[in-house]
Amino acid sequence: MLAYTYLEKGTFRLTDKPKPVLREPGDALVRVTLSSICTSDLHIKHGSVPRAVPGITVGHEMVGVVESVGPGVQTVRPGDRVSVNVETFCGECFFCRHGYVNNCTDPSGGWALGCRIDGGQAEYVRVPYADQGLTKIPESVTDRQALFAGDILATGFWAARITEIGPEDTVLILGAGPTGICTLLCVLLKAPKQVIVCEKDPARLRFVREHYPQVLTVGPEEVLAFTQAHSDHGGADRVLEVAGAEETFRLAWQCARPNAVVTVVALYDRPQLLPLPEMYGKNLTFKTGGVDGCDSQEILDLIAAGKLDTTPLITHTVPLRDIAAAYDLFEHRRDGVIKVAVDCSMA
C-alpha cells in the first residue's frame, strides 16, 4: 500500500509498504478514506519532535472504515465508519481513568499514531486500543464533516473545556490557523460575553470575519491595547494561545487581566521564557499540555446536531498520490490553503 513516510529530518516520501495486520486483541484495521495534514506533521519533518521514529507512516488526523478487528474489540465492527482519535490510550491506567489520556502509561500511549507507530496518511492504518481510539460516525455525518473530530477539533474542545469560560468572560484567542479556528468554534459553544481573535495573516483574519461576524478581530501589533479597551477589567478574562510563536506566548500573559486563566494550546519549536518579575502580582493560572482527546463522541454528536461545522476549513482535496505537493502547499500557505483533505481511497 502507499504510505507517506518519515525517512529522516527534512525528508518525507511516499513509499510502498505492506498492509498492516492486527497484532493485539484490541487492535482494529481501518481502511482510510480521508486523512489530513497537520502542523504537527511539519514539526516532525523539521526535527522538532524528537520522539518521532524514522520509518513511520505519518498522519494522525483521519476517518475511515473498519476492515477487521481483534477478538478483544467490543465497540466497533467491520464496515463501521469511524473517526480515529489522535491519541492511543488504554483506558485503564491512572491517567486514563482520570481523563488525562495524553499521559497514558502504555508504551504506545499518548500521541503515537504518525509519530511513534504508523499513522494514517496511507491506505490502511492499524489502531491499537480500538475501543478507545475509534468512534463510530453518525449516519447523518459525512467523512468531511468528521475529519477533524479526532485531532484539531478535539484540541479546541479540550482547550475550551479546561479554560473554564463563563458567560461574563471576554475571551482572547491568539492564532487563527486551523487549530485556532477549531478552538474558536468550541469557545463559541460556551457563549462568553465577547470573543477576540488575534492573527497576523490578513487572509486568516478575513476568513474569521466572513464566517464568524460576531467575533472581534485584531492584529498582534494592536492586540494589547485593543483587548484592554474591549474588556471590563483591564484585559481578557481567558486567553487561549494557539499560535505557537515567541511573540504570541508573550502576548498571552500580557493581554490577560490579573487572576485570569491562560491556556497554552500551541506546540513550540523551542523553550519559551516566563518573565516572572514582570508578571509578579498578576496571579495568573497557566494551563498547558497536549490535548486529552477523549471527547470524540460528544464532538460527533454536536456535528450531527449542526452545532459544529469545520467543513469551511477544507480548502483543498487531493488524492494520496499527490500528498507531497499538498504538503508543499500547506507548509508555504499558498493558494489560500487552510486544511487539505487527502483522499486515501484514490491512491
N, C-alpha and C positions, 0 to 999 in steps of 0.2 A: 504494500500500500504506500501511497505518497504521504510523507510526513515532513513538516518543516522543522529542521533540526539545528540545535545549538552546537557548533563544532568547536569553537574557541572564541576568546574575546574578540568581538568585532565581526564574527562570521556566523551567519545563519545560512542554511542551504536546504532546498527541497530535495529529499533523499527517498530512496525506496527501502522500506523496512518491512519485516514480517508483520502480519496481522497479529495484534496482541491476543493472548489467551488468558483464561481465568487461572489465577494462582492460589487464591484463598477462598474458603466457603462464602465469605461476604462480598466477593467481587462481582461486578457486572461488566459486561462488554457492551459498549454503546457505539452504534453507527452514527457518526457525527453528521448532522445535516447543516448546521450553521455554526461557525466559530467567529471569533473577532480578535482584533489586535489591541493590546492594552499597553499603556505606557510602561507598565512593569516589565513587559517583554523587551522594551527598549533598554530598560535598566539592566536586564540580563545581557543583552547584546553588548553593552558598553562596559561590562565588568563591574557593575555596581551591586550585584547580588552574589557575594562570594559563595553562598551555599548552592548556587545553581551548578548542575552537573553537566559537563561537556558530554555530548552524545544524546542528551534527552530531546524528545519532541517537545517543542514549546507550545504555549497556549493553555489558558485556564478559564476561558470565557466561551461557553458553548452550550448548545442544545442538540438533542439527537433522539434516536430511537433505540430502545434496549434490544440488543441482539440475543444475549444469553445471560443467565445469572447462575451464581453458585448456589449450593444447597442451603446455605445459611441466610439467603436474602428473602425477606418477608414482604417488603413494601412495593416492589415493582416486579413486573413480569415482561417477558419478551413481547415486543410490539408496543409497549408503552412509550409515549413521547415524554421526554424528561428534560428538565433543566439540571445542569451539572454545577454543584457547589464548588466555588473556588478553593475551599478548604477540605482536607481529609481529616475526619475526626471519628474516634472510636465510639463516642457516646457514653463511655463507662468510667473513664479516669476522673480524678478530682476536678480538673479544669473543665472537661466536657459537662460533668454533672452540674457545674455552676454556670454554664453558659459561655465559658471562655474557650471556645472551640479552636481558636487560633493557636492556643497553647497546648493542644492535645499532646500527651506524652508518648503516643505511639511513634515508632521510628519514621513512619510516613505521615505523621500528624502535622496539622497546620497547612501552610501553603506548600503543597508537594507537587500537585499536577502542573506540568510545564516548567518545573523548577528542579525538583529532585527525582521525580518519576515522570514518565512520558505523559505529555498533555494532549490537547485536543485540536491543534492545527494539523489535522490528519484525517484520514478516512474513518479510523476507529480509535477508541480510547478505552483502556481498562480503568475502571473506577473502583478503588478499594472502599470498604465500608459503605457499600451502595445504599443501605438503608438510611444512612445519614447524608450521603453525598449526592443522592438523586432525589428530585421532587417531580412528581407527575404534573405535567402541564394541563390545565383545564381545557376541555374540548373547545371552548369559545376563544381561546388564546392562541394566536399564531406563533410560529417559531420566531419571527422577527420581534414580536411583542415580548417574548420571553427571553430573548437572547442575553440580556444584561442582568437578569434576575439573580444569578448566582455569583456575580462579581461586583461590578461598579454600582449597580443599584442596591445590592446588599451592603456595600460600603456606605453609600449615602443613607440608607435606612438605619444602619448601626450608628453612624455618626449623629444623626438627628436624635436617635433614642438616648444615647449616653449624654447628650448635651443638655438635657432637661429643660426643654424650651416651654415657656409658658405664654399665655395669651397677652400679657403686657410687655413682652420682650421685643426689643429691637435686635435682630439677628444679622450679623455681617458674615458673608461667605467670601473668602478670598480665593479666587480662581473659578473660571467658567469653562474649563475644559470638560470632557465627558464625565469625569467623576464629580466635578463641581456642579454640573447641571443635574446629575442624579441626586446629589446632596440637596440641591435647591428644591427639587420635586418633593423630597421626603421632609424637608423643613416646612414646606408649604402645607403638608398634611397636618402639621402641628398648629396651624392657624395663629402664628405670632402677630403682634401688632404691626410690625414693619420688617421687611427683609431688604437688605442692601447687598448687591453683588459687586465686587471689585475685580476688574480684569483689564489687562493692558492691551489685549488684542482687539482692535476695532470690530473685526468680523464676529468674534465671540460675543462682544457687548451687543452688537446688532441682533444676533440670534436671541439673546435673552430678552431684549426689548420687544422683538417681534412675537415671541412665543409666550412671554410672561410679563405683560404690560403692567401688572400690579407691583412689580419689583423695581426698586430704585437701582440705578447702575452708576458706576463711577470708576475712574482710572486710579492707579496707585499713587500718582502724584497728589491727588486731591482727597484721597480717601480719609485721611486722619481728620481734616477739618470738616469734611462732608459728614462723616459719621458723628462727630461731636454735635454738629448743627441739627442732625436728624435723630438725635437720641435725647431721652429725658434726663439722663444722669451723667452727662459728660463722656459718653462712649457707649459702645454696644454692650448689651446685657449678655449676649452669647456670640462668640466668634468661632467660626469653623475655617481652619486653614487647609485648603485643598490644592494649593498650587505647587508647593514644594520648592520654593526658592528662598535664598537668604533674606531677600527683601520682604517677602510675604511672611516669613517667620517673625521678623521684627515687627511688621505692621500688626500681626495678630495680637501681641500683648500691648502695643501702643494704642490701638484703637479700642481696646476693652476698657470698660469703666472699672472702678475699684470693685472688688469682690465678684467679678464676672467669671464665667466659665469659658475657657479657651480649649477647643478640641482640635487636635492636630491629626488630620486625616492623611496628609501627604507623606510620600516616601522621598527622602532626601539622598542626594549623591554624596554628601559629606556632613560632618558634625556641624550642629548649629550652636550658637552662643546664647545663653540666658544671662543678660547683664543684670545680675541681682541687685547691685547698688541702685541702678536706675529704676528698677521695678519695686524697690522696697516701699511698703505701705499700700501697694495696690491690692495685695491679698488675693491674688488670682488663683483659681483652680485650673490646673492643666490636666487634660485627658488626652492620652496618646496611645498609639499602637496600631497593630494590624486589625482588620475587620474580624469580628466574631460573626461569621456568616451563617447564623442558624435561624434566620427569619424567612427562608425561601418560600414556605407555604403561605405565610401571611402576605408576602410581596406578590406572589402569583394570584392570590385571591383579590388583592387590590387592583391588579392589572385587569383581571376578569370583570371587576366591578366598574371599570372605567375611571378609577381614581389615580392611576399611574400610567403614563404613556411615554415611553422612551424611543418610540419609532422615529420621531424627527431627528434623533441623533445619528441615524444611519443615513449617511450621505452618499456612500458608495458600496456597491456589491460586486465582488469578483469571484471567479472560480479558484479553487485551491491551487491550480497550476500557475496562477498569476500572483501568488501571495507575495513574492519578492518585490514586485512592482507596487503592491499595496502597502508594504512596509515602507518603501521609499516615499510614497505619497503621504502616509500617516506621519512619519518621522519629521518630514520637512513641511508639513501643514500646507500642502498645495491644493489648489482647486477647491477651496472651501471645505476641506475634509473635517469631519468631526469624529465619526466612527465608521469603520469598514466592516461590512458583513462578508465573511468568507464562506462561499458555498462549497462545502466539502463533498456534496453529492455530485459535483461536477469536477471531479479530479482530472 
